[in-house]
């Protein structure tokens, strides 16, 4: 799931080298923290959070196949 998040984020932003994803696992729950350059925050979040919610939906589908629950947090640089 970490690699999927990195791939999607790097495809969206202008500065792909600044994409950083941290993964924390607690039993059956996975928390992903996505950090991008300050200028690219709007591209990752999208208007009204649509892009971020679409990424979350893709991650939920992937996590359910593995029997996990996933949370994506977009953190400020």
N, C-alpha and C positions, 0 to 999 in steps of 0.2 A: 504494500500500500504506500509505503514511503516513496518508492521509485515511481509509482503512478502519479503521485502528487507532484513530485519534482518534474516529471515529464510534462504534465499539463501546465504547471506554473511557468516553466521555461519557454513553453510555446506561446504563452500570453504576453510576457513582459519584454521590454526593450533591453534590459540588462540581465540576461539569463545567468551570468556568473554570480550575481548577488542573491540568487535563490538559495535558501537554506531551509531544510526540513528536519525537524527533530521528532523522534518517535519514542513514546513512553508506553510501556505495557504494564498493565495491572490485571493479572488474571486473564479474563476474556474481554477486557476492554483495552482499546488502543487509542491513545491521544496523539494527534499529529499537530505540531506547531509549524506553521508556514511563515517564513520571514522573507520579504522581498525589499528591494530598494524603495525608499520613500516615494519616489516619482512613479513607481509602478503599482502602488497600493490600489489605486482606482481601477486599474486593469484587472487585478485579481479579485477585487470585491465586486465590481460591476455596479450598474445602476440599480439601486435598491437592494443590493446584495445578491442579485440574480446569478452572477458568475460563481461566487463563493458557494451558494446553495446548490448549483449544478454540480460543482466539484464534490460537495458533501454527498449528494445523491449517488454519484458514481462510486465513491468510497464505501457507502453503505451496502451497495450491491456486492462489491468485492468482499467486504467483511462478512456478509451473511453467508457467502459460499464457504468461508473458512470457519463459520460458527463464532464470529467475533462481533463486537460492537465497536464502532469507530466514531471519534469526535475530531473535527478539524477546527483549529483556532488559527486565525490570521493575526499575527502579532506585529506590532510596530517595530521598526528598526531602532 
